[in-house]
């Protein structure tokens, strides 16, 4: 007969395998290029966009930098659509990671950590887990996926976690998607700057050199 302890370790093993599988997929699977993704989303309907949001959420279950995903969304989808997908996918991925950690990982961590886990739970519940998590999202010292799974291992409630994630994702996502959406403009600006005739630059340098030469102090004459 399977005991509660057996179920605890089975759940922890499943969670570990899921994270490991996500890491292997992130390292080995070759992502489509920007042109291919733009072809997919041209004229995309609501189901296609829903699928993209779901795909982003699944990607964020793996140890993948959320900033890179957000920048890529800005490149391929533009600012408005990219921002909507990045926020929705980030929130969904964060909630999924929280749920997996709470369901599969917390029993094993509580059994291993014992009193130390109780102190962490008390800290998160008594001193405002919402503010701690919001600070973690706004000041990304800890990677997105680590904070998502880590919060699920504590006793913090789903409501404060979800609200802190939804609010905390907004500032950084605005910047990251904006950078991606501006990539084309920046590239055009850089190209324009680099095609300035070199002769103009050389002419200016030559003029400055001539001016400096004419203003040099006259050499003193030796007495006869």
C-alpha positions as CSV (number, residue, x, y, z in Angstrom):
1,X,0.0,0.0,0.0
2,X,1.4,3.4,-0.9
3,X,1.9,5.7,2.1
4,X,1.7,9.4,2.4
5,X,5.5,9.6,2.5
6,X,5.7,7.7,-0.8
7,X,3.3,10.2,-2.4
8,X,5.3,13.1,-1.1
9,X,8.6,11.9,-2.7
10,X,6.9,10.8,-5.9
11,X,5.5,14.3,-6.3
12,X,8.8,15.9,-5.6
13,X,10.5,13.6,-8.2
14,X,7.8,14.5,-10.8
15,X,8.4,18.2,-10.2
16,X,12.1,17.7,-10.6
17,X,11.7,15.8,-13.8
18,X,9.4,18.5,-15.2
19,X,11.9,21.2,-14.5
20,X,14.8,19.1,-15.9
21,X,12.8,18.4,-19.0
22,X,12.1,22.1,-19.5
23,X,15.8,22.9,-19.1
24,X,16.7,20.2,-21.7
25,X,14.1,21.5,-24.2
26,X,15.3,25.0,-23.7
27,X,18.8,24.0,-24.5
28,X,18.3,21.6,-27.3
29,X,15.1,22.7,-29.2
30,X,15.8,25.2,-32.0
31,X,13.4,28.0,-32.0
32,X,11.8,29.4,-35.2
33,X,13.4,32.6,-36.6
34,X,11.7,35.9,-36.5
35,X,10.4,35.8,-40.0
36,X,8.7,32.5,-39.4
37,X,6.9,33.7,-36.3
38,X,5.8,36.9,-38.0
39,X,4.3,34.8,-40.8
40,X,2.3,32.8,-38.1
41,X,0.9,35.9,-36.5
42,X,0.0,37.8,-39.7
43,X,-3.8,37.8,-39.7
44,X,-3.9,35.5,-36.7
45,X,-7.2,34.9,-35.1
46,X,-8.1,34.7,-31.4
47,X,-7.3,31.0,-31.1
48,X,-3.8,31.6,-32.6
49,X,-3.1,34.4,-30.1
50,X,-4.4,32.2,-27.3
51,X,-2.0,29.5,-28.4
52,X,0.9,31.9,-28.4
53,X,0.0,33.0,-24.8
54,X,-0.1,29.4,-23.8
55,X,3.2,28.7,-25.5
56,X,4.8,31.6,-23.6
57,X,3.5,30.3,-20.3
58,X,4.9,26.8,-21.0
59,X,8.3,28.3,-22.0
60,X,8.4,30.2,-18.7
61,X,8.0,27.0,-16.7
62,X,11.6,26.2,-17.9
63,X,14.7,28.1,-16.7
64,X,14.4,30.6,-19.6
65,X,15.0,34.3,-19.1
66,X,11.6,36.1,-19.2
67,X,13.3,39.2,-20.4
68,X,14.5,37.5,-23.6
69,X,11.0,36.2,-24.2
70,X,9.5,39.6,-23.8
71,X,12.0,41.3,-26.1
72,X,11.4,38.7,-28.7
73,X,7.7,39.3,-28.5
74,X,8.2,43.0,-29.1
75,X,10.3,42.2,-32.2
76,X,7.8,39.8,-33.8
77,X,4.5,41.2,-32.6
78,X,5.0,44.9,-32.1
79,X,4.5,46.8,-28.9
80,X,0.8,46.5,-28.1
81,X,0.3,42.9,-29.1
82,X,3.7,41.9,-27.7
83,X,2.9,43.6,-24.4
84,X,-0.5,41.8,-24.1
85,X,1.0,38.4,-24.9
86,X,4.0,38.9,-22.6
87,X,1.9,40.0,-19.6
88,X,-0.7,37.3,-20.1
89,X,1.8,34.5,-20.7
90,X,4.0,35.7,-17.8
91,X,1.1,35.7,-15.4
92,X,-0.2,32.3,-16.6
93,X,3.3,30.8,-16.5
94,X,3.9,32.2,-13.0
95,X,0.6,30.8,-11.8
96,X,1.3,27.4,-13.3
97,X,4.8,27.2,-11.7
98,X,3.3,28.2,-8.4
99,X,0.6,25.5,-8.6
100,X,3.1,22.8,-9.6
101,X,5.4,23.6,-6.8
102,X,2.6,23.8,-4.2
103,X,1.0,20.5,-5.4
104,X,4.2,18.5,-6.0
105,X,7.0,20.1,-4.2
106,X,5.8,21.7,-0.9
107,X,5.1,18.4,1.0
108,X,8.6,17.2,0.4
109,X,10.2,20.5,1.3
110,X,8.1,20.8,4.4
111,X,9.1,17.3,5.5
112,X,12.8,18.0,4.9
113,X,13.0,21.6,6.3
114,X,10.8,21.0,9.3
115,X,11.0,24.0,11.7
116,X,12.9,26.1,9.3
117,X,10.0,25.9,6.8
118,X,7.6,26.9,9.5
119,X,9.6,30.0,10.2
120,X,9.6,30.9,6.5
121,X,5.8,30.3,6.3
122,X,5.3,32.5,9.3
123,X,7.4,35.3,7.8
124,X,5.5,35.1,4.5
125,X,2.1,35.1,6.2
126,X,2.6,37.5,9.2
127,X,4.8,40.1,7.6
128,X,3.1,40.5,4.2
129,X,4.0,37.9,1.6
130,X,2.4,40.2,-1.0
131,X,5.0,43.0,-0.4
132,X,7.9,40.6,-0.4
133,X,6.8,39.0,-3.6
134,X,6.0,42.3,-5.2
135,X,9.5,43.5,-4.4
136,X,10.9,40.3,-5.9
137,X,9.1,40.9,-9.1
138,X,9.9,44.6,-9.3
139,X,13.6,44.1,-8.4
140,X,14.4,41.0,-10.3
141,X,17.3,39.8,-8.2
142,X,15.9,36.3,-8.4
143,X,15.0,34.9,-11.8
144,X,11.3,34.8,-12.7
145,X,11.0,31.0,-12.7
146,X,12.9,30.6,-9.4
147,X,10.6,33.0,-7.6
148,X,7.5,31.4,-9.1
149,X,8.5,27.9,-8.0
150,X,9.9,29.1,-4.7
151,X,6.7,30.9,-3.7
152,X,4.7,27.7,-4.4
153,X,6.9,25.9,-1.9
154,X,5.9,28.4,0.9
155,X,2.5,28.8,2.5
156,X,1.8,32.1,0.8
157,X,-1.8,32.2,-0.5
158,X,-2.6,32.2,-4.2
159,X,-4.4,35.6,-4.1
160,X,-1.5,37.7,-2.9
161,X,0.9,35.8,-5.1
162,X,-1.2,36.3,-8.2
163,X,-1.8,40.0,-7.5
164,X,1.9,40.6,-6.8
165,X,2.9,38.8,-10.0
166,X,0.4,40.7,-12.1
167,X,1.5,44.1,-10.8
168,X,5.2,43.3,-10.6
169,X,5.4,42.2,-14.2
170,X,4.2,45.4,-15.7
171,X,7.2,47.8,-15.4
172,X,9.9,45.4,-16.6
173,X,7.6,44.0,-19.4
174,X,6.9,47.5,-20.7
175,X,10.6,48.2,-21.0
176,X,11.5,44.8,-22.5
177,X,8.8,44.7,-25.1
178,X,9.5,48.3,-25.9
179,X,13.1,47.5,-26.6
180,X,12.1,44.6,-28.9
181,X,9.5,46.7,-30.7
182,X,12.0,49.5,-31.2
183,X,14.7,47.1,-32.6
184,X,13.8,48.0,-36.2
185,X,13.8,51.7,-35.6
186,X,17.1,51.5,-33.8
187,X,18.6,49.4,-36.6
188,X,17.5,51.9,-39.2
189,X,18.9,54.8,-37.2
190,X,22.2,53.0,-36.8
191,X,22.4,52.3,-40.5
192,X,21.6,55.9,-41.3
193,X,24.4,57.1,-39.0
194,X,27.0,54.7,-40.5
195,X,26.4,55.9,-44.0
196,X,27.5,59.5,-43.3
197,X,30.3,60.2,-45.7
198,X,33.7,59.6,-44.2
199,X,35.0,62.6,-46.2
200,X,32.9,64.9,-44.1
201,X,34.4,63.6,-40.9
202,X,37.9,63.8,-42.4
203,X,37.3,67.4,-43.6
204,X,36.2,68.5,-40.1
205,X,39.3,66.8,-38.5
206,X,41.5,68.4,-41.1
207,X,40.0,71.8,-40.4
208,X,40.5,71.4,-36.7
209,X,44.1,70.4,-37.3
210,X,44.8,73.4,-39.6
211,X,43.3,75.7,-37.0
212,X,45.5,74.3,-34.2
213,X,48.6,74.6,-36.5
214,X,47.9,78.2,-37.3
215,X,47.4,79.0,-33.6
216,X,50.6,77.4,-32.5
217,X,53.1,79.7,-30.7
218,X,55.8,81.3,-32.9
219,X,59.3,80.0,-32.2
220,X,61.6,82.3,-30.3
221,X,64.5,83.8,-32.3
222,X,68.0,83.4,-30.9
223,X,69.9,86.6,-30.4
224,X,72.5,87.4,-33.0
